[in-house]
């Protein structure tokens, strides 16, 4: 059994630091990047619960990754009091104020257990099928003795697929690219140079690292090999240690390059998805927006087309949430283009929910969303799919309006209701994502609602300044607000 262990004080800052360490540990165990987001999201949910709700409070957290024949497991220990209601919960059809976390954990992992051992509480997560997969190295050499020797050297750290015929290798690698290609140069039929040239024409193989291993050491051979953009040139004879070091070095460099490219793409996607308003006035309505992302991911988005606005919140805070936000945003743009402008918000949500229910990509995550229509003569209409109801800010106080429908895709025959309110002079509607008041502590949430109402009822005449004040208040409690946040204020149109 392989084991990886980290510990830290039971604070929210430590949870963030342990989360970063966990990402490193998952990479060491070679967990696929698309699976890492699930481990990180569920760890954050469970560890934050310990820090915020254990009674008596926990003083320390222990995080362990274990790898055995049955797969990878995560152990989170703490020395606080037991938490109530740590049982399997189903995802609700309609939004509740928090409470999705444990349901999400049980949905993402095949095995979840809670126990008490000695003076520690323990939660264990195991996802079957997440055992470490050894990287595949394709060895291409027409010398049987050399193939056998190279396979023996690499076995134990890599899965080796060996080929005596370069043409056979071309067909196989085009179907399933390996992590790295290790090829001889002088072979019958197509030589190593021709093999490399053919592989470079295949889009799936262009990013796969390539190493030549040959008995030729002359300058012409090395220069021609270098012109083909290879990653390393090794000469025979070679020791096992030298071969393993070269393969490891090339694979690590490949991972770093892909990570750098991914970071650049991530920054462009972050910029493209950042909630923005096209103008401060739309069809006479005054609008103001503020948004905060808890991490580089960020699952909130806002789309505006004519009089229709979509406010969405994809569950999660990292690159996975960003990817799904991008997928949803693309779908909704197409939906708004295809649908008649006369479609009610409820009807638009029904179309979205039906698509999510039948689409395995969109249905792979959870979304809450509001469809908002800026109607004539101050009539604002909206429909909610698992999203918090808006707050009406008036001269006589502040209260929530409307009803909440089911989460998109959870029902084959969803029912949504279009709510409406005619904005009068001096009134504002506050639409928001639940990160603004995210808390499972009822007392804490009530305190935040009171503070929010005090800000909103402060008779601030400028919409932009009011949204900025709310955002500043959110920033002041950033340690207690781990979720993304977007808020949108709408005031009645000018006469």
LODO-869558 format. One line per 4 residues: number of its first residue (from 1); their letters; for each residue x, y, z of C-alpha. Coordinates in steps of 0.5 Angstrom, whole numbers, plus 500, padded with zeros to 3 digits. Layout:
! residues N
NUM = A = X:Y:Z | ...
! end
This chain:
! residues 495
1 = XXXX = 500:500:500 | 502:507:498 | 501:513:503 | 501:520:503
5 = XXXX = 500:524:509 | 499:532:511 | 496:535:517 | 495:542:519
9 = XXXX = 491:546:524 | 483:546:524 | 482:553:520 | 479:556:514
13 = XXXX = 486:558:512 | 489:551:513 | 483:548:509 | 485:552:503
17 = XXXX = 493:550:504 | 491:543:505 | 487:543:498 | 493:546:495
21 = XXXX = 497:540:498 | 492:535:496 | 492:537:489 | 500:535:489
25 = XXXX = 498:529:492 | 493:527:487 | 498:529:481 | 503:524:485
29 = XXXX = 498:518:485 | 497:520:477 | 489:521:478 | 486:524:472
33 = XXXX = 485:531:472 | 478:531:470 | 477:527:477 | 482:531:481
37 = XXXX = 476:536:481 | 471:532:485 | 476:530:490 | 478:537:491
41 = XXXX = 471:539:491 | 469:534:496 | 475:535:501 | 473:542:501
45 = XXXX = 466:541:503 | 468:536:508 | 474:540:511 | 470:546:512
49 = XXXX = 464:543:515 | 469:540:521 | 472:547:522 | 465:551:522
53 = XXXX = 461:546:525 | 464:541:530 | 462:542:537 | 467:542:541
57 = XXXX = 471:545:536 | 477:541:532 | 484:544:533 | 487:539:528
61 = XXXX = 486:536:521 | 490:530:518 | 489:529:511 | 491:522:508
65 = XXXX = 491:519:501 | 492:511:501 | 493:507:494 | 492:499:495
69 = XXXX = 489:494:490 | 482:496:491 | 484:504:489 | 485:510:492
73 = XXXX = 482:513:498 | 482:519:502 | 482:520:509 | 480:526:513
77 = XXXX = 481:526:521 | 479:531:526 | 480:532:533 | 473:536:534
81 = XXXX = 466:533:536 | 462:529:532 | 458:532:527 | 450:531:527
85 = XXXX = 447:528:521 | 453:526:517 | 449:521:513 | 447:520:506
89 = XXXX = 442:525:503 | 439:525:496 | 440:531:492 | 433:535:493
93 = XXXX = 429:537:487 | 428:544:489 | 433:549:492 | 435:549:500
97 = XXXX = 439:554:503 | 445:550:503 | 445:543:504 | 448:540:497
101 = XXXX = 455:538:500 | 454:532:503 | 449:530:497 | 454:532:492
105 = XXXX = 460:527:496 | 455:521:496 | 454:522:488 | 461:523:486
109 = XXXX = 464:517:490 | 462:510:490 | 464:509:498 | 463:514:503
113 = XXXX = 464:512:511 | 464:516:517 | 467:513:524 | 470:515:530
117 = XXXX = 477:512:532 | 480:514:539 | 480:521:540 | 479:522:532
121 = XXXX = 473:523:527 | 474:520:520 | 471:521:514 | 473:516:508
125 = XXXX = 472:517:501 | 474:512:495 | 472:512:488 | 473:505:485
129 = XXXX = 476:505:478 | 481:511:481 | 487:507:482 | 493:510:479
133 = XXXX = 494:508:472 | 501:507:469 | 503:512:464 | 504:508:457
137 = XXXX = 511:508:453 | 511:505:446 | 517:502:445 | 519:501:437
141 = XXXX = 525:497:435 | 525:491:430 | 530:488:434 | 527:483:439
145 = XXXX = 533:483:444 | 533:490:445 | 525:490:445 | 525:485:451
149 = XXXX = 531:489:454 | 527:496:454 | 521:493:456 | 524:490:462
153 = XXXX = 528:496:464 | 521:500:464 | 517:495:467 | 514:497:474
157 = XXXX = 514:504:473 | 510:504:466 | 506:500:462 | 510:498:456
161 = XXXX = 507:497:449 | 512:494:444 | 512:494:436 | 517:490:432
165 = XXXX = 514:494:425 | 513:501:425 | 507:501:420 | 503:497:426
169 = XXXX = 506:502:431 | 503:508:427 | 496:504:426 | 496:503:434
173 = XXXX = 498:509:436 | 493:513:432 | 488:510:435 | 490:510:442
177 = XXXX = 496:515:443 | 501:513:449 | 504:518:454 | 511:517:450
181 = XXXX = 514:514:444 | 521:511:445 | 524:509:438 | 530:506:434
185 = XXXX = 532:510:428 | 535:504:423 | 529:499:422 | 527:495:416
189 = XXXX = 521:499:412 | 520:505:415 | 526:508:419 | 525:512:425
193 = XXXX = 525:519:422 | 520:517:417 | 516:514:423 | 517:521:427
197 = XXXX = 514:525:420 | 508:521:420 | 506:521:427 | 507:529:427
201 = XXXX = 502:529:421 | 497:526:426 | 493:531:431 | 492:526:436
205 = XXXX = 500:525:437 | 503:532:436 | 503:533:443 | 506:526:445
209 = XXXX = 513:526:447 | 518:523:443 | 525:520:444 | 530:517:439
213 = XXXX = 534:511:442 | 540:509:437 | 547:506:436 | 549:512:431
217 = XXXX = 552:518:434 | 555:521:428 | 553:529:428 | 549:528:421
221 = XXXX = 544:523:425 | 543:527:431 | 542:534:427 | 537:530:423
225 = XXXX = 533:528:429 | 533:534:432 | 530:538:426 | 524:533:427
229 = XXXX = 523:536:434 | 524:530:438 | 525:531:446 | 531:527:447
233 = XXXX = 536:523:443 | 539:517:447 | 545:513:445 | 546:505:446
237 = XXXX = 549:502:450 | 544:505:456 | 544:503:463 | 537:502:466
241 = XXXX = 538:508:471 | 540:513:465 | 533:510:461 | 529:511:467
245 = XXXX = 531:518:468 | 531:520:461 | 524:518:460 | 522:521:467
249 = XXXX = 525:528:465 | 521:528:458 | 514:526:461 | 515:531:467
253 = XXXX = 517:537:462 | 511:535:458 | 506:536:464 | 509:542:465
257 = XXXX = 508:545:458 | 501:542:458 | 500:546:465 | 503:552:462
261 = XXXX = 498:552:456 | 492:550:460 | 494:556:465 | 494:561:459
265 = XXXX = 487:558:456 | 484:558:463 | 486:565:463 | 482:567:457
269 = XXXX = 476:562:459 | 476:566:466 | 476:573:462 | 471:570:457
273 = XXXX = 466:568:462 | 467:574:467 | 460:576:469 | 459:583:465
277 = XXXX = 453:588:463 | 453:591:456 | 451:597:459 | 448:601:465
281 = XXXX = 442:602:462 | 438:596:458 | 431:598:455 | 431:604:460
285 = XXXX = 432:600:466 | 438:602:471 | 443:596:472 | 449:595:476
289 = XXXX = 453:588:477 | 458:586:482 | 462:579:482 | 467:575:486
293 = XXXX = 470:569:484 | 473:564:490 | 478:561:486 | 481:561:479
297 = XXXX = 475:557:477 | 469:560:478 | 462:558:476 | 458:564:476
301 = XXXX = 456:567:469 | 451:572:466 | 448:573:459 | 444:578:456
305 = XXXX = 440:578:450 | 436:584:448 | 431:584:454 | 433:577:457
309 = XXXX = 438:576:462 | 441:569:465 | 444:569:471 | 447:562:473
313 = XXXX = 451:559:478 | 455:552:477 | 456:548:483 | 464:548:484
317 = XXXX = 469:553:485 | 475:551:480 | 476:549:473 | 471:544:472
321 = XXXX = 466:549:474 | 469:554:469 | 468:548:464 | 461:547:465
325 = XXXX = 459:554:466 | 462:555:459 | 458:549:456 | 452:552:459
329 = XXXX = 453:559:457 | 454:556:450 | 448:552:450 | 444:558:453
333 = XXXX = 446:563:447 | 444:558:442 | 437:557:446 | 436:565:446
337 = XXXX = 438:565:439 | 433:560:437 | 427:562:441 | 422:567:440
341 = XXXX = 423:573:444 | 415:572:446 | 417:566:450 | 416:567:458
345 = XXXX = 422:566:463 | 418:559:465 | 418:556:458 | 425:558:457
349 = XXXX = 427:554:463 | 423:548:461 | 427:548:455 | 433:548:458
353 = XXXX = 431:543:464 | 429:538:458 | 436:539:455 | 440:538:461
357 = XXXX = 436:532:463 | 437:528:456 | 444:531:455 | 450:527:459
361 = XXXX = 455:533:459 | 450:538:461 | 447:533:466 | 454:532:469
365 = XXXX = 454:537:474 | 449:542:478 | 446:548:476 | 442:554:479
369 = XXXX = 439:559:474 | 434:565:474 | 431:567:467 | 430:575:467
373 = XXXX = 426:579:463 | 426:586:463 | 418:588:460 | 415:594:458
377 = XXXX = 413:599:463 | 417:597:469 | 414:590:469 | 420:585:471
381 = XXXX = 419:577:470 | 423:572:472 | 423:564:473 | 428:560:478
385 = XXXX = 431:553:477 | 433:552:484 | 436:559:485 | 435:564:490
389 = XXXX = 429:568:490 | 430:576:489 | 430:581:494 | 425:587:493
393 = XXXX = 428:593:496 | 423:598:497 | 421:605:501 | 418:601:507
397 = XXXX = 423:595:507 | 426:589:504 | 423:582:503 | 424:576:498
401 = XXXX = 419:575:492 | 417:569:488 | 418:562:488 | 423:557:486
405 = XXXX = 423:551:481 | 426:545:481 | 434:544:479 | 435:544:471
409 = XXXX = 435:536:469 | 432:533:475 | 425:532:473 | 423:529:466
413 = XXXX = 417:534:466 | 419:540:470 | 414:545:472 | 417:553:473
417 = XXXX = 413:559:474 | 414:566:472 | 414:571:477 | 413:578:476
421 = XXXX = 413:585:479 | 412:592:477 | 418:596:479 | 416:603:482
425 = XXXX = 420:609:483 | 425:608:489 | 424:600:488 | 430:596:486
429 = XXXX = 430:588:485 | 437:585:488 | 438:578:484 | 444:574:487
433 = XXXX = 448:567:487 | 447:564:494 | 455:565:495 | 453:572:497
437 = XXXX = 449:569:504 | 453:562:504 | 452:559:511 | 449:553:514
441 = XXXX = 449:556:521 | 442:559:521 | 444:564:526 | 450:566:522
445 = XXXX = 446:567:516 | 440:571:519 | 446:576:522 | 448:576:515
449 = XXXX = 441:578:512 | 440:583:517 | 447:586:515 | 445:586:508
453 = XXXX = 438:589:509 | 442:595:513 | 446:596:507 | 440:596:502
457 = XXXX = 436:600:506 | 441:606:507 | 438:610:502 | 444:610:497
461 = XXXX = 441:613:491 | 447:611:486 | 446:604:484 | 453:603:482
465 = XXXX = 455:605:489 | 450:601:493 | 453:594:489 | 460:596:491
469 = XXXX = 458:597:498 | 455:590:498 | 461:587:495 | 466:591:500
473 = XXXX = 461:588:505 | 462:581:502 | 470:582:501 | 470:583:509
477 = XXXX = 468:576:511 | 472:573:505 | 474:567:510 | 467:566:511
481 = XXXX = 465:566:504 | 468:560:500 | 463:561:494 | 463:565:488
485 = XXXX = 458:571:488 | 455:575:483 | 449:580:485 | 445:584:480
489 = XXXX = 441:590:482 | 435:593:477 | 432:599:478 | 425:602:474
493 = XXX = 426:605:468 | 426:612:467 | 420:616:466
! end
